[in-house]
Amino acid sequence: MRTTSILSTATLLALLVATPVMAQSAKDAAWDKSAQPVTSSNGNCVRTKWQEASDPCLPATAVAAPAPVAAPAPAPIPEVALEQRTIYFDFDSAVLTADSKTKLDALGGVINSSAAIADVRIHGFTDQFGTSSYNEVLANKRAAAVKSYLDGKSRLSSTVAEVKGLGKSSPAEGCGEIKKRDEKIACMAKERRVEIEFKAQR
């Protein structure tokens, strides 16, 4: 009985010691002689334990492509009221007035302080007096006068500004009913003008 007890104890100890050794030997995946993991006929890796990050049979982790960086939105063009971008002229004249120069000085400052402005459009108009051919020439002279002065105040090159004389403006409402020449000329004051429009960077 004592011998049986001793043997049982010895056998139990041997099992306890042998079990971790067997478990240790089963930790790795099966490898062939060329140091490649062994796979079954259906392509599965032969292994006795999931090896987490060290598992040679785990599928490769796809590297996510970096998210595209959105281009910054272009800076907005400064908002300048139409009246501040309109230059008025005296009757039958293409000479800038003092008030017109003050407006153009301010517009030159706006252009210089905003990189969003790439160019300007300058359109000249006349009132209803005179022939169409005469007024087309006069409208171009007015636009050219504005362009020349603004070029001296702003960073924009004179070669890129769009200048156009559009001739007679649309007749001012109510002026057609006036018979006296001097009163009609005064009524059409808003028609004798040049309008300036900013063009944005593309």
Secondary structure, 3 states (H helix, E strand, C coil): CHHHHHHHHHHHHHHHHHHHHHHHHCCCCCECCCCCECECCCCCECCCCCCHHHCCCCCCCCCCCCCCCCCCCCCCCCCCCHHHHEEECCCCCCCCCHHHHHHHHHHHHHHHHCCCEEEEEEEEEECCCCCHHHHHHHHHHHHHHHHHHHHCCCCCCCCCCEEEEEEECCCCCCHHHCCCHHHHHHHCHHHCEEEEEEEECC
